[in-house]
Amino acid sequence: LFFLLFLSVKNTKILYACKANSNVEVIKVLKEEGAGVDVVAPGEIYSAVLAGCKKEDILFTGNNMTDQELDYAVSHGVLLNVGDLSALERLGKKYPGHEVCVRINPDVGGGHHEHVITGGPESKFGIYFSDVKLALDIAEKYNLKIKGIHQHIGSNILEESTFLVAIDVLLKSAKEFPDLEFIDFGGGLGIPYQPEDKKLDLNSLNTKVAEHFKQFCTEYGKDVEFWLEPGRFLVGESGYLLTTVNTIKTNPGYKYVGTDSGFNHLVRPTMYGSYHEIVNTSNPDGEKEKVTVCGNICESGDIFARDRELPKITEGDILALLNAGAYGYSMASNYNTRPLPAEVLVNGDNVKIIRRRENFEELLLLKGVGPRTLQSLALVSEVIHGSPSRFRDPARFSFP
């Protein structure tokens, strides 16, 4: 797949934006394919190192970074990608002479929803392109070496023109930096979720980007590396959320199909109004009917699909929600105190559990606080409140 990503561009480096799916085994697969890793939090640095990634192949693109996060990245030899003047100043004070990348807001944004547009005046991300001079002044003050600049304008972009405009703005800003080694154009490459969505024409985009970048390198006076950070584009279409139908009921407006999952496992439909194709794996060719597929979370917005025509569904059927490989498990939660599901990696005939299903004990117990401690606290509670504790209720206790 990497050979399809800007093959015509000289000195290309691909970093997997692991916030899309930060499972260590997924990172390992992409590392073996030759990708580095773009991380956005110390936990993702930890995961990338655990997956065997070299420090020079990890870029930490923090957001409103604390001093502790700066320290953590520096202590692991990971290059920092700084998106605000405050963090750049703090980095310079603590680590004068350090190498750094700076994130530019190019005043261009795009994406499938306003919450994922990460460029332009409405975005909190990046040093605004008009403040480049201030960033250069801070770098000179602390002898920081700005070896790269970066942008990321949004997520799941399918319009070629949006990328090209943003690339031109960043390349214009790049000319203000005297000694760049790379320019990182971020991610945002989209995948088709809805039936009418068209895939990005990578061949066309590849050719046009190569022309723009080659011209820049000529004018800049040297070749610099072209970096790219696809996340969803690499893993989104590879993932499926499997859920079992346990309840079917109707009211005057809808026929509801209730499942044993919910937005605690896949929040995109609730958060963004996103469309995910649904396949009834138990009856894929059945006669179609209009249904609303919902989850088991105690929220009215816990809807996977409303008024969707699907092959006839009965209780016990297994539904597959497609394109769930990105921003599914990585955005999942324990809301309603529900354990997270397992993750399974399938490669041909090889099937491997890469994250086992949570249980109540793991969910409810604190590290270092064992069952006996909790049971003792429950007994104290009986004395204080005068009502017995119910140790057999699995939603409240899980004692061996």
QUITAKA-V574988 format. One record per backbone hydrogen bond with DSSP energy under -0.5 kcal/mol. CO is the residue of the C=O (numbers start at 1). NH is the residue of the N-H. If there is no record, write none. Layout:
co=(CO | CO)
nh=(NH | NH)
This chain:
co=(1 | 1 | 2 | 4 | 6 | 11 | 13 | 13 | 14 | 15 | 16 | 16 | 17 | 18 | 20 | 20 | 23 | 23 | 24 | 25 | 26 | 27 | 28 | 29 | 30 | 31 | 36 | 37 | 37 | 38 | 39 | 41 | 41 | 42 | 43 | 44 | 45 | 46 | 47 | 48 | 49 | 54 | 55 | 57 | 58 | 59 | 59 | 60 | 60 | 66 | 67 | 68 | 69 | 70 | 71 | 72 | 73 | 74 | 79 | 80 | 80 | 81 | 82 | 84 | 85 | 86 | 87 | 88 | 89 | 90 | 91 | 95 | 98 | 100 | 100 | 101 | 102 | 102 | 103 | 104 | 105 | 113 | 114 | 116 | 120 | 126 | 127 | 128 | 129 | 131 | 132 | 133 | 134 | 135 | 136 | 137 | 138 | 139 | 140 | 142 | 144 | 145 | 145 | 147 | 147 | 148 | 149 | 150 | 153 | 153 | 153 | 155 | 157 | 158 | 159 | 159 | 160 | 161 | 162 | 163 | 164 | 165 | 166 | 167 | 168 | 169 | 170 | 171 | 172 | 173 | 174 | 176 | 181 | 182 | 183 | 183 | 184 | 186 | 188 | 191 | 194 | 200 | 201 | 202 | 203 | 204 | 205 | 206 | 207 | 208 | 209 | 210 | 211 | 212 | 213 | 214 | 215 | 216 | 217 | 217 | 225 | 225 | 226 | 227 | 228 | 230 | 231 | 231 | 232 | 235 | 235 | 236 | 236 | 239 | 239 | 240 | 241 | 243 | 244 | 245 | 247 | 249 | 254 | 254 | 255 | 256 | 256 | 257 | 258 | 258 | 261 | 262 | 262 | 264 | 267 | 267 | 268 | 268 | 268 | 269 | 277 | 279 | 279 | 280 | 283 | 287 | 289 | 289 | 291 | 291 | 292 | 292 | 293 | 293 | 294 | 297 | 299 | 301 | 302 | 305 | 308 | 308 | 310 | 314 | 317 | 317 | 318 | 318 | 319 | 319 | 320 | 320 | 321 | 328 | 329 | 334 | 334 | 335 | 340 | 343 | 343 | 344 | 345 | 347 | 349 | 350 | 352 | 352 | 355 | 359 | 360 | 361 | 366 | 368 | 370 | 371 | 372 | 373 | 374 | 375 | 376 | 377 | 378 | 379 | 380 | 381 | 382 | 389 | 390 | 392 | 393 | 393)
nh=(4 | 5 | 5 | 6 | 9 | 226 | 15 | 228 | 36 | 17 | 18 | 38 | 20 | 21 | 327 | 328 | 26 | 27 | 28 | 29 | 30 | 31 | 32 | 33 | 35 | 34 | 16 | 39 | 59 | 18 | 61 | 44 | 45 | 46 | 47 | 48 | 49 | 50 | 51 | 53 | 52 | 57 | 58 | 37 | 79 | 39 | 61 | 62 | 81 | 70 | 71 | 72 | 73 | 74 | 75 | 76 | 78 | 77 | 60 | 82 | 101 | 62 | 103 | 88 | 89 | 90 | 91 | 92 | 93 | 94 | 95 | 98 | 145 | 147 | 148 | 82 | 104 | 150 | 127 | 106 | 129 | 116 | 117 | 118 | 123 | 128 | 105 | 131 | 132 | 135 | 136 | 137 | 138 | 139 | 140 | 141 | 142 | 144 | 143 | 97 | 146 | 100 | 147 | 181 | 182 | 102 | 184 | 104 | 110 | 118 | 119 | 112 | 190 | 160 | 162 | 163 | 164 | 165 | 166 | 167 | 168 | 169 | 170 | 171 | 172 | 173 | 174 | 175 | 175 | 176 | 177 | 178 | 225 | 149 | 185 | 227 | 151 | 229 | 157 | 193 | 197 | 202 | 205 | 206 | 207 | 208 | 209 | 210 | 211 | 212 | 213 | 214 | 215 | 216 | 217 | 218 | 219 | 220 | 221 | 222 | 183 | 227 | 13 | 185 | 15 | 17 | 234 | 235 | 236 | 238 | 239 | 239 | 325 | 324 | 325 | 242 | 321 | 319 | 260 | 316 | 258 | 256 | 251 | 256 | 292 | 249 | 258 | 294 | 246 | 247 | 296 | 265 | 266 | 333 | 270 | 271 | 272 | 273 | 274 | 273 | 322 | 281 | 320 | 283 | 286 | 312 | 291 | 310 | 293 | 308 | 257 | 294 | 304 | 305 | 259 | 299 | 302 | 303 | 295 | 293 | 291 | 310 | 289 | 317 | 245 | 319 | 281 | 282 | 243 | 321 | 279 | 322 | 241 | 331 | 332 | 337 | 338 | 338 | 358 | 354 | 355 | 346 | 352 | 350 | 351 | 347 | 345 | 354 | 343 | 363 | 364 | 365 | 369 | 370 | 374 | 375 | 376 | 377 | 378 | 379 | 380 | 381 | 382 | 383 | 384 | 385 | 386 | 391 | 393 | 394 | 396 | 397)
